[in-house]
């Protein structure tokens, strides 16, 4: 449970700091990955999804997104 809260807080802080830098974060891949991570962890926290598998999935998605090249991470999706 501690790891879920840490992931939620880190995702929220990341999203807030990126929004302060530039307002189009929700249109970029990095913003979508962060939003998906928060939603997955929220669903796991409330019991809609199995906790261990969902936390692992969120970690993998966030890791892949964080290590993607800058041109990919900050590409506008829409």
C-alpha positions in Angstrom: 0.0 0.0 0.0 2.9 2.3 0.7 4.2 1.8 -2.8 0.8 2.7 -4.3 0.7 6.0 -2.3 4.3 6.8 -3.3 3.5 6.2 -7.0 0.3 8.3 -6.8 2.2 11.2 -5.1 5.1 11.0 -7.5 2.8 10.9 -10.5 0.7 13.8 -9.2 3.8 15.9 -8.5 5.3 15.1 -11.9 2.0 16.2 -13.6 1.8 19.4 -11.6 5.5 20.4 -12.3 5.1 19.6 -16.0 1.9 21.7 -16.1 3.8 24.6 -14.6 6.5 24.3 -17.3 4.2 24.1 -20.2 0.4 23.9 -20.5 0.2 21.3 -23.3 1.4 18.4 -21.2 -2.0 16.6 -21.6 -1.6 16.6 -25.4 1.9 14.9 -25.1 2.7 11.3 -24.7 4.4 12.0 -21.3 1.3 13.6 -19.9 -0.9 10.7 -21.2 1.4 8.2 -19.6 1.3 10.0 -16.3 -2.5 10.3 -16.4 -2.8 6.6 -17.2 -0.5 5.7 -14.4 -2.5 7.8 -11.9 -5.8 6.2 -13.1 -4.4 2.7 -12.9 -3.1 3.2 -9.4 -6.4 4.8 -8.3 -8.4 1.9 -9.7 -6.0 -0.5 -7.9 -6.2 1.4 -4.7 -10.0 1.3 -4.7 -10.1 -2.4 -5.5 -11.3 -2.2 -9.1 -8.1 -3.9 -10.4 -5.8 -6.4 -8.7 -3.2 -4.4 -6.7 0.1 -6.2 -7.4 -0.4 -6.7 -11.2 -1.7 -3.1 -11.6 1.2 -1.5 -9.7 3.6 -3.5 -11.8 1.9 -2.5 -15.0 1.9 1.2 -14.0 5.6 0.9 -13.1 6.4 -0.7 -16.5 4.4 1.9 -18.5 6.0 4.8 -16.6 9.5 3.3 -17.0 9.1 2.9 -20.7 7.7 6.4 -21.1 10.4 7.9 -18.9 13.2 6.3 -21.0 11.8 7.1 -24.4 13.7 9.6 -26.4 12.7 13.2 -25.8 11.2 13.6 -29.3 8.9 10.7 -28.6 8.0 11.7 -25.0 7.0 15.3 -25.9 5.4 14.6 -29.3 1.9 16.1 -29.5 -0.7 13.4 -29.9 -3.6 15.7 -30.6 
